[in-house]
Each structure stands twice: as C-alpha cells, then as structure tokens.
Amino acid sequence: MFRTASNIINKTLGNSVEIEPSDIREQFTGLISDQEEILISYKLIRDLIIITDKRFITIDKQGLTGKKVEMTSIPLRSITMITTETKGHLDMESELKLWVSGRVNPIELTFGSSVDIAKIQRMLFNHM
C-alpha cells in the first residue's frame, strides 16, 4: 500500500519542479475530485507529490516506459504528526516526516534547497 511513498523516500526532490494546479487537474482528472483543491504539487523526473486540501498523494511511474503507475493517497486526517528538518549551511537538504495512523514508521521525504519546506508544512497544518 505504501510502496510508492517508500520509493519516493529514497529519492531526493532537489531537482523538483513545482507544478501549477491546473496542469495537475488536467493530467489527473480521474484522481482529483471536483470538490478537492490542489494546494501544491512537485514533479521529480517522472514521480509526483500532490497535496490537496483533503489528501497527500504520491504518484510513482515505474518501469522503463513509465506506463505502470502506482498511486498512494493518504487522507490528511490520517496524519497524526509532522516533523521537519530545515536545510543548513553544509546540509542543503530539508526533510519532512509524516506519521500516519495505522503505520509504525513515518513516511520520510527529502527535499533539495529549491523547495520551501515551511510552505509545505503550513499547507498541511492548515488543512489537517
């Protein structure tokens, strides 16, 4: 169930690009409901992280062609705790850890220096 999140855990989102909500809505019409607001999304090569006002979604495109896709959707109400570690002078990465109800270990995401981890944290706090 959480294999997608585990795959993304091992990737650094340092080369990530923030994607416009309208682009995500067009691409994933069947995934995002009309009642959901896309707050922020990031793309790393082929994988995506989407945060809506209701869910935290990871999309893992697998294989050489990327035709096989695994999506994980975590309701924001299931997130019980969030921790962040900001980047430092020598460490140019920041980390986000999400503890999810029913799961022992947190989902860990590493972001590069171009990502504002505080922005992501605020969005999650405001909608949990």
Secondary structure by P-SEA (a helix, b strand, c coil): caaaaaaaaacccccbbbbbaaaaaaaccccccccccccccccccccccccccccbbbbbbccccccbbbbbbbccccccbbbbbbbcccccbbbbbbbbccccccbbbbbccccaaaaaaaaaaacc
